[in-house]
Amino acid sequence: MKTNSMVILFLTLMINQVDAGYPDGTVVFSYKNGLVGRIAKRITGGDQYTHVGVVINNKVYESDWPRTKATPVNQYGKRRTTNDYYVPLTPYSGQEVQNMRAYADSQIGTPYRLRNYFHPNTKKTNGTWCSPFVGRILNRSGRFNLSEQNYHEPQNIKNNLHGYGFSRRVVK
């Protein structure tokens, strides 16, 4: 009888956690399946993830073709994509969220460009791709100190999250 109560309590807690959504600062790593995923995986040297975004105010901010955008969380999750959500264990303060959102909102509409990915020593373009966009947002919180090399690819951001207290939730 006691075991059944524990199982029910555990399941209730898990359901409530899923229903709670994703807090601000949750980092969303994606692997695109199909042709786009295979090409991205080849370009990145076989990394696990091919895309990254960040949740702020129930929107996933991302830089994807053709421009940066914010998509409501409940509409995010493209076809043929697997997403892993890395949730911050310590909630962001209102000021940290405001700093991240102000930067992210200012970048909406920025062109998606991979030129500096392939040729990092060339003149910087006015475009960006997913990893630098998310890296700069995280840096605006004041919690992170990621350099350009830390956010060159999604995998690099993921590898740097471990020191900042994040918990992984896998959603298929």
Rosetta blueprint (number, residue, H / E / L):
1 M L
2 K H
3 T H
4 N H
5 S H
6 M H
7 V H
8 I H
9 L H
10 F H
11 L H
12 T H
13 L H
14 M H
15 I H
16 N H
17 Q H
18 V H
19 D H
20 A L
21 G L
22 Y L
23 P L
24 D L
25 G L
26 T L
27 V E
28 V E
29 F E
30 S E
31 Y E
32 K E
33 N L
34 G H
35 L H
36 V H
37 G H
38 R H
39 I H
40 A H
41 K H
42 R H
43 I H
44 T L
45 G L
46 G L
47 D L
48 Q L
49 Y L
50 T L
51 H E
52 V E
53 G E
54 V E
55 V E
56 I E
57 N L
58 N L
59 K E
60 V E
61 Y E
62 E E
63 S E
64 D L
65 W L
66 P L
67 R E
68 T E
69 K E
70 A E
71 T E
72 P E
73 V H
74 N H
75 Q H
76 Y L
77 G L
78 K L
79 R L
80 R L
81 T E
82 T E
83 N E
84 D E
85 Y E
86 Y E
87 V E
88 P E
89 L L
90 T L
91 P L
92 Y L
93 S L
94 G H
95 Q H
96 E H
97 V H
98 Q H
99 N H
100 M H
101 R H
102 A H
103 Y H
104 A H
105 D H
106 S H
107 Q H
108 I L
109 G L
110 T L
111 P E
112 Y E
113 R L
114 L L
115 R H
116 N H
117 Y H
118 F H
119 H L
120 P L
121 N L
122 T L
123 K L
124 K L
125 T L
126 N L
127 G L
128 T E
129 W L
130 C H
131 S H
132 P H
133 F H
134 V H
135 G H
136 R H
137 I H
138 L H
139 N H
140 R H
141 S L
142 G L
143 R L
144 F L
145 N L
146 L L
147 S L
148 E H
149 Q H
150 N H
151 Y H
152 H L
153 E L
154 P H
155 Q H
156 N H
157 I H
158 K H
159 N H
160 N H
161 L H
162 H H
163 G H
164 Y H
165 G L
166 F E
167 S E
168 R E
169 R E
170 V E
171 V E
172 K L
